[in-house]
């Protein structure tokens, strides 16, 4: 798709605010899901604030040349949970040490990126291009999108009882599945119509229009459900708005509230600090940093193909790694969640044709500000999963297709390339994942490593 706004372009102020809000909606669901999954009282607004701070740090290191947003990393969910469970093994009932573990773990993981960045700066990136050519990166990017496909569909059916997901549920729709399905499909259809047939501004903000359309339908279902006492139609959880009131009264916190910042809670855990606990956190966080490094490469290769400018050359892989690593540390310092480059952000750039870094930077500031505005946080929290699922079908699909476009450049008549691509796709889609202690190696990481090995081995004789 031809870019409407290039990396250095700056849309008009009013348009940029709208574009930034769209980016925020695209990354919002995943960003707030991580603290929800980890639990232990982690703050959703703080995670949003951390994502904004982390993204701005990333932009500083990349000299505002890489249009991607950083959000909470799913790869670190296991290590984050281990930070809290590790604290309890030391006989400490409170979670304060766990918050300290989040900060320590993020620092250690960020330092892995810093070390790799130094190596890249000293020896260049040719070794990476040889180790991971298009035959390796292409299917890996496609796999990132395909691996998320299940998450998008599960979101669409978020309000369905688990027992309906058996084989029969694919053929016989349960009554309470219809509301969420309709909301998701309305969102999906509106996004596509705006992207394909929209003119000017409409074509640039398909996600906002799609989400508002899906939200409107969900609200209609919810109102009907409330008035008829039909729980199956209550798609939107309106309690998030009533929670803004304190004993039924409007207070300052109804409009403004300071997120529970991680570093404040972490400082309270210093009194329980133990070096053995640091070792536990290090074992959990450091190996995962190498896994996320592979996803970092894939995302930037993908984004490079979209903006038709090699980000590994300009601003340079060493800068993107430093930005990601230090940005992840900053994000965890405020929000507890180590950050990573978001495929949803890349997909948004691809679909809208808006690669303006000014838009991404505005999104970072918006995430920072909104985390203090209670009504906005409540609204974002109220957007039902089925609506976000409808959006994510298009976002994740574009990520997958971007990877497949990279494979087009690969000579698949050569069996060396054919087997490399095949191994990555089949093992990844098949779900080849590993868990070693508290370290969870995703199917994307496993298939990428296997693909690299296959590619190197099959090309040894060719190089000789």
C-alpha positions as CSV (number, residue, x, y, z in Angstrom):
1,X,0.0,0.0,0.0
2,X,1.3,3.5,-0.9
3,X,2.0,5.6,2.1
4,X,-0.2,8.6,2.6
5,X,2.1,10.1,5.3
6,X,5.8,9.2,5.2
7,X,8.0,8.8,8.3
8,X,9.0,12.5,8.4
9,X,5.5,13.9,7.4
10,X,3.5,15.8,10.0
11,X,-0.3,15.7,9.6
12,X,-2.3,18.8,10.6
13,X,-2.8,19.1,14.4
14,X,-6.5,18.0,14.4
15,X,-5.9,15.1,12.1
16,X,-2.8,14.0,14.1
17,X,-4.9,13.8,17.3
18,X,-7.4,11.5,15.6
19,X,-4.7,9.4,14.0
20,X,-2.9,9.1,17.4
21,X,-6.2,8.0,19.1
22,X,-6.6,5.3,16.4
23,X,-3.1,4.0,17.1
24,X,-3.9,4.0,20.8
25,X,-7.0,1.9,20.2
26,X,-5.0,-0.5,18.1
27,X,-2.5,-1.2,20.8
28,X,-4.7,-0.7,23.8
29,X,-6.3,-4.2,24.2
30,X,-3.0,-6.0,24.3
31,X,-1.3,-3.4,26.5
32,X,-3.8,-3.6,29.3
33,X,-4.3,-7.4,29.0
34,X,-0.8,-8.1,30.3
35,X,-1.3,-6.6,33.8
36,X,-4.7,-8.2,33.9
37,X,-3.3,-11.6,33.3
38,X,-0.4,-11.2,35.8
39,X,-2.7,-9.9,38.5
40,X,-1.2,-9.1,42.0
41,X,-2.9,-5.7,41.9
42,X,-1.0,-4.4,38.9
43,X,-2.5,-1.2,37.6
44,X,-3.9,-1.0,34.1
45,X,-3.6,2.8,33.8
46,X,0.1,2.5,34.9
47,X,0.7,0.0,32.1
48,X,-0.7,2.5,29.7
49,X,1.5,5.2,31.1
50,X,4.5,2.9,30.9
51,X,3.8,2.2,27.3
52,X,3.7,5.9,26.5
53,X,6.9,6.6,28.3
54,X,8.7,3.6,26.8
55,X,7.6,4.6,23.3
56,X,8.9,8.1,23.7
57,X,12.3,6.8,25.0
58,X,12.4,4.5,21.9
59,X,11.7,7.4,19.6
60,X,14.6,9.4,21.2
61,X,17.1,6.6,20.6
62,X,15.9,6.1,17.0
63,X,16.0,9.8,16.3
64,X,12.3,9.8,15.5
65,X,12.8,7.7,12.4
66,X,11.0,4.4,13.3
67,X,7.1,4.6,13.3
68,X,6.3,1.9,15.9
69,X,4.6,1.9,19.3
70,X,5.9,0.0,22.3
71,X,3.5,-1.8,24.5
72,X,3.3,-4.5,27.3
73,X,5.1,-7.6,26.2
74,X,3.2,-10.9,26.4
75,X,6.5,-12.8,26.3
76,X,7.3,-11.6,29.8
77,X,4.0,-12.7,31.4
78,X,5.7,-15.9,32.8
79,X,8.7,-14.0,34.2
80,X,6.5,-11.3,35.7
81,X,4.4,-14.0,37.5
82,X,7.6,-15.6,38.6
83,X,8.7,-12.3,40.2
84,X,5.7,-12.4,42.5
85,X,5.7,-16.2,43.1
86,X,9.5,-16.0,43.7
87,X,8.9,-13.4,46.4
88,X,6.4,-15.7,48.2
89,X,9.0,-18.5,48.2
90,X,11.2,-16.3,50.4
91,X,8.5,-16.2,53.0
92,X,7.4,-12.8,52.1
93,X,3.6,-12.6,52.0
94,X,3.3,-9.1,50.6
95,X,3.7,-8.3,46.9
96,X,6.1,-5.3,47.4
97,X,9.1,-7.5,46.7
98,X,7.4,-8.7,43.6
99,X,7.1,-5.2,42.2
100,X,10.8,-4.7,43.0
101,X,11.4,-7.9,41.0
102,X,9.5,-6.5,38.0
103,X,11.9,-3.5,37.9
104,X,15.0,-5.6,38.4
105,X,13.9,-8.1,35.8
106,X,13.2,-5.3,33.3
107,X,16.6,-3.8,33.9
108,X,18.3,-7.1,33.3
109,X,16.3,-7.9,30.2
110,X,17.0,-4.3,28.9
111,X,20.7,-4.8,29.4
112,X,20.6,-7.8,27.1
113,X,19.4,-5.5,24.4
114,X,22.1,-3.0,25.2
115,X,24.9,-5.7,25.0
116,X,23.5,-6.9,21.6
117,X,23.3,-3.3,20.4
118,X,27.0,-2.8,21.2
119,X,27.9,-6.0,19.3
120,X,25.9,-4.8,16.3
121,X,27.5,-1.4,16.4
122,X,31.0,-3.0,16.5
123,X,30.6,-5.7,13.9
124,X,27.6,-4.5,11.7
125,X,24.4,-6.3,10.7
126,X,25.7,-8.4,7.8
127,X,25.8,-11.5,10.0
128,X,22.2,-11.0,10.9
129,X,21.1,-10.7,7.3
130,X,23.0,-13.9,6.5
131,X,21.7,-15.7,9.6
132,X,18.1,-14.6,8.9
133,X,17.5,-13.9,5.2
134,X,14.0,-13.4,3.7
135,X,13.4,-17.2,3.7
136,X,13.6,-17.0,7.6
137,X,12.2,-13.6,8.4
138,X,9.3,-13.8,5.9
139,X,7.6,-16.9,7.4
140,X,8.4,-15.7,10.9
141,X,6.6,-12.4,10.3
142,X,3.7,-14.3,8.8
143,X,3.7,-16.6,11.8
144,X,3.4,-13.7,14.3
145,X,0.1,-12.7,12.6
146,X,-1.1,-16.3,12.3
147,X,-0.2,-17.1,15.9
148,X,-2.5,-14.3,17.0
149,X,-5.4,-15.4,14.9
150,X,-6.8,-17.5,17.7
151,X,-6.7,-14.6,20.1
152,X,-8.7,-12.4,17.7
153,X,-11.4,-15.1,17.3
154,X,-11.5,-15.8,21.0
155,X,-12.1,-12.1,21.6
156,X,-15.0,-12.1,19.2
157,X,-16.6,-15.0,21.3
158,X,-15.4,-13.6,24.6
159,X,-18.9,-13.8,26.2
160,X,-19.5,-17.4,25.2
161,X,-19.4,-20.1,27.9
162,X,-16.3,-22.3,27.5
163,X,-18.3,-25.5,27.0
164,X,-19.7,-24.1,23.7
165,X,-16.2,-24.2,22.1
166,X,-16.4,-27.9,21.3
167,X,-16.7,-29.2,17.8
168,X,-20.4,-28.9,17.7
169,X,-20.2,-25.1,18.5
170,X,-18.7,-24.5,15.0
171,X,-21.9,-25.8,13.4
172,X,-24.6,-24.9,15.9
173,X,-24.6,-21.3,17.2
174,X,-25.6,-20.9,20.8
175,X,-28.1,-18.1,21.5
176,X,-25.7,-16.1,23.7
177,X,-22.9,-16.2,21.0
178,X,-24.9,-14.1,18.5
179,X,-24.6,-10.7,20.3
180,X,-20.8,-10.9,20.5
181,X,-20.5,-12.3,17.0
182,X,-22.7,-9.6,15.5
183,X,-20.7,-6.8,17.3
184,X,-17.4,-8.3,16.1
185,X,-18.5,-8.7,12.5
186,X,-20.0,-5.2,12.4
187,X,-16.7,-3.8,13.6
188,X,-14.8,-6.0,11.1
189,X,-17.0,-5.0,8.2
190,X,-16.9,-1.3,8.9
191,X,-13.1,-1.4,9.1
192,X,-12.9,-3.1,5.7
193,X,-15.5,-0.8,4.0
194,X,-13.7,2.3,5.3
195,X,-10.3,1.0,4.2
196,X,-11.3,-0.1,0.8
197,X,-14.0,2.4,-0.2
198,X,-13.4,5.3,2.2
199,X,-12.2,8.7,0.9
200,X,-9.6,11.0,2.4
201,X,-10.0,11.1,6.2
202,X,-12.3,8.1,6.4
203,X,-9.7,5.9,4.7
204,X,-7.1,7.0,7.3
205,X,-9.2,6.2,10.4
206,X,-10.9,2.9,9.7
207,X,-10.3,1.5,13.2
208,X,-11.9,4.4,15.0
209,X,-15.0,4.3,12.9
210,X,-15.1,0.5,13.1
211,X,-14.7,0.5,16.9
212,X,-17.4,3.2,17.3
213,X,-19.8,1.3,15.1
214,X,-19.2,-2.0,17.0
215,X,-19.4,-0.2,20.3
216,X,-22.8,1.4,19.3
217,X,-24.2,-2.0,18.4
218,X,-22.9,-3.5,21.6
219,X,-24.5,-0.7,23.6
220,X,-27.8,-1.3,21.9
221,X,-27.6,-5.0,22.9
222,X,-26.6,-4.1,26.4
223,X,-29.5,-1.7,26.9
224,X,-31.9,-4.3,25.6
225,X,-30.3,-6.9,27.9
226,X,-30.6,-4.6,31.0
227,X,-34.3,-3.8,30.3
228,X,-35.2,-7.4,29.5
229,X,-33.1,-9.0,32.2
230,X,-31.2,-11.0,29.5
231,X,-27.6,-11.4,30.6
232,X,-26.6,-12.8,27.2
233,X,-27.1,-9.4,25.6
234,X,-25.1,-7.4,28.2
235,X,-22.0,-7.1,26.0
236,X,-20.6,-4.0,27.7
237,X,-19.7,-3.9,31.3
238,X,-21.1,-0.6,32.4
239,X,-19.9,-1.0,36.0
240,X,-16.5,0.5,35.0
241,X,-18.4,3.9,34.8
242,X,-20.3,3.5,38.0
243,X,-17.0,2.7,39.8
244,X,-15.9,6.3,39.0
245,X,-18.3,7.4,41.8
246,X,-17.3,7.2,45.4
247,X,-20.4,6.1,47.4
248,X,-22.5,7.4,44.6
249,X,-20.9,10.9,44.7
250,X,-18.8,12.7,42.1
251,X,-15.3,13.5,43.4
252,X,-12.0,14.6,42.0
253,X,-11.1,11.0,41.4
254,X,-14.1,10.7,39.1
255,X,-12.2,12.8,36.6
256,X,-8.5,12.6,37.6
257,X,-6.5,9.9,39.4
258,X,-2.8,9.0,39.7
259,X,-2.0,5.5,38.5
260,X,-0.4,3.1,41.0
261,X,3.2,3.6,39.8
262,X,5.3,0.5,40.0
263,X,8.5,2.1,41.2
264,X,6.7,3.5,44.3
265,X,5.6,0.0,45.2
266,X,9.0,-1.4,44.4
267,X,10.8,1.0,46.7
268,X,8.7,-0.4,49.5
269,X,10.1,-3.8,48.8
270,X,13.7,-2.8,49.2
271,X,13.7,-3.7,52.9
272,X,13.1,-7.3,51.9
273,X,15.8,-7.4,49.2
274,X,17.8,-10.6,48.9
275,X,20.5,-11.5,46.3
276,X,19.1,-15.0,45.9
277,X,15.8,-13.4,44.8
278,X,17.7,-11.4,42.2
279,X,19.1,-14.6,40.8
280,X,15.6,-16.1,40.6
281,X,14.4,-13.0,38.7
282,X,17.4,-13.1,36.4
283,X,16.9,-16.7,35.4
284,X,13.3,-15.9,34.5
285,X,13.8,-12.6,32.6
286,X,17.2,-12.8,30.8
287,X,16.5,-15.8,28.5
288,X,13.2,-14.3,27.4
289,X,15.0,-11.1,26.3
290,X,16.7,-13.2,23.6
291,X,13.4,-14.5,22.5
292,X,11.9,-11.0,22.2
293,X,15.1,-10.0,20.3
294,X,14.0,-12.3,17.5
295,X,10.5,-10.7,17.4
296,X,12.2,-7.2,17.4
297,X,14.0,-8.2,14.3
298,X,10.9,-9.5,12.6
299,X,8.8,-6.5,13.4
300,X,11.5,-4.1,12.1
301,X,12.0,-6.1,9.0
302,X,8.3,-6.1,8.4
303,X,8.0,-2.3,9.1
304,X,10.9,-1.7,6.7
305,X,9.1,-3.4,3.9
306,X,6.0,-1.3,4.5
307,X,7.8,2.1,4.6
308,X,10.3,1.0,1.9
309,X,13.3,2.0,4.1
310,X,15.6,-0.4,5.9
311,X,15.4,0.5,9.6
312,X,18.2,-1.8,10.3
313,X,20.4,0.6,8.3
314,X,18.8,3.9,9.2
315,X,18.5,4.7,12.1
316,X,20.3,1.4,12.6
317,X,19.6,-1.9,14.4
318,X,21.9,-0.8,17.3
319,X,19.6,2.2,17.8
320,X,16.3,0.3,17.6
321,X,17.7,-2.2,20.1
322,X,18.8,0.5,22.5
323,X,15.5,2.2,22.2
324,X,13.6,-1.0,22.7
325,X,15.8,-2.1,25.7
326,X,15.9,1.2,27.5
327,X,12.2,1.9,26.6
328,X,11.3,-1.4,28.1
329,X,13.1,-0.5,31.3
330,X,11.4,2.8,31.5
331,X,8.0,1.3,30.8
332,X,8.4,-1.3,33.6
333,X,9.7,1.4,36.0
334,X,6.3,3.2,35.7
335,X,3.9,0.4,34.7
336,X,5.5,-2.8,35.7
337,X,5.4,-4.3,32.2
338,X,8.5,-4.6,30.1
339,X,7.7,-3.3,26.6
340,X,8.2,-4.5,23.1
341,X,7.5,-3.3,19.6
342,X,3.9,-4.0,18.7
343,X,2.7,-5.9,15.6
344,X,-0.7,-4.2,16.1
345,X,1.1,-0.8,15.6
346,X,2.9,-2.1,12.5
347,X,-0.4,-3.4,11.1
348,X,-2.1,-0.1,11.7
349,X,0.6,1.7,9.8
350,X,0.2,-0.8,6.9
351,X,-3.5,-0.6,6.7
352,X,-3.9,3.2,7.0
353,X,-0.7,4.2,5.1
354,X,0.2,6.5,7.9
355,X,3.9,6.0,8.8
356,X,4.3,9.5,10.5
357,X,6.5,9.3,13.5
358,X,4.9,12.5,14.7
359,X,1.6,10.5,15.0
360,X,3.4,7.7,17.0
361,X,5.0,10.3,19.3
362,X,1.6,12.0,19.8
363,X,0.1,8.6,20.7
364,X,2.8,8.1,23.3
365,X,1.9,11.5,24.9
366,X,-1.8,10.6,24.7
367,X,-1.3,7.3,26.5
368,X,0.6,9.2,29.2
369,X,-2.2,11.7,29.6
370,X,-5.1,9.4,29.4
371,X,-3.7,7.2,32.1
372,X,-4.5,10.1,34.5
373,X,-8.0,10.7,33.1
374,X,-10.4,8.4,34.8
375,X,-13.3,8.7,32.3
376,X,-11.1,7.9,29.4
377,X,-9.6,4.9,31.2
378,X,-13.1,3.7,32.0
379,X,-14.2,4.1,28.3
380,X,-11.2,2.2,27.0
381,X,-11.7,-0.5,29.6
382,X,-15.4,-0.8,28.6
383,X,-14.7,-1.5,24.9
384,X,-15.9,-5.2,24.7
385,X,-13.5,-7.9,23.6
386,X,-15.7,-8.8,20.7
387,X,-15.3,-5.3,19.2
388,X,-11.5,-5.4,19.6
389,X,-11.6,-8.9,18.2
390,X,-13.2,-7.6,15.0
391,X,-10.4,-5.0,14.6
392,X,-7.7,-7.5,15.4
393,X,-8.8,-9.8,12.6
394,X,-7.7,-7.2,10.2
395,X,-4.6,-6.1,12.1
396,X,-3.3,-9.7,12.6
397,X,-4.2,-10.6,9.0
398,X,-2.1,-7.7,7.7
399,X,0.9,-8.9,9.8
400,X,0.5,-12.4,8.3
401,X,0.1,-11.1,4.7
402,X,3.2,-8.8,5.2
403,X,5.3,-11.9,6.0
404,X,3.9,-13.7,3.0
405,X,4.8,-10.8,0.7
406,X,8.4,-11.2,1.9
407,X,8.3,-14.8,0.9
408,X,7.4,-13.8,-2.6
409,X,11.0,-12.6,-3.1
410,X,12.3,-16.0,-2.1
411,X,13.2,-18.6,-4.7
412,X,11.0,-21.5,-3.6
413,X,12.1,-23.6,-6.5
414,X,15.3,-24.1,-4.4
415,X,14.5,-26.8,-1.9
416,X,16.8,-25.2,0.6
417,X,14.5,-22.2,0.8
418,X,11.4,-24.4,0.5
419,X,12.3,-26.5,3.5
420,X,13.3,-23.5,5.6
421,X,10.0,-21.7,5.0
422,X,8.0,-25.0,5.5
423,X,9.7,-25.8,8.8
424,X,9.0,-22.4,10.3
425,X,5.4,-22.3,9.2
426,X,4.5,-25.8,10.2
427,X,6.2,-25.9,13.6
428,X,5.0,-22.4,14.4
429,X,1.3,-23.0,13.4
430,X,1.5,-26.4,15.0
431,X,2.3,-24.8,18.3
432,X,5.9,-26.0,19.0
433,X,6.5,-24.2,22.2
434,X,8.7,-25.1,25.3
435,X,8.7,-24.3,29.0
436,X,11.8,-24.8,30.9
437,X,11.2,-23.9,34.6
438,X,9.8,-20.4,34.6
439,X,11.0,-19.7,31.1
440,X,8.4,-20.0,28.4
441,X,9.7,-20.1,24.8
442,X,6.9,-19.2,22.4
443,X,6.1,-21.1,19.2
444,X,7.4,-18.2,17.2
445,X,10.8,-18.3,18.9
446,X,11.1,-22.1,18.7
447,X,10.2,-22.1,15.0
448,X,12.6,-19.2,14.2
449,X,15.5,-21.0,15.9
450,X,14.7,-24.2,14.1
451,X,14.4,-22.3,10.8
452,X,17.8,-20.6,11.3
453,X,19.4,-24.0,12.0
454,X,17.8,-25.5,8.9
455,X,18.8,-22.6,6.7
456,X,22.4,-22.6,8.0
457,X,22.9,-26.4,7.7
458,X,21.3,-26.6,4.2
459,X,23.5,-23.7,2.9
460,X,26.8,-25.0,4.3
461,X,27.7,-26.8,1.1
462,X,26.5,-23.9,-1.0
463,X,28.8,-21.5,0.9
464,X,31.7,-23.9,0.6
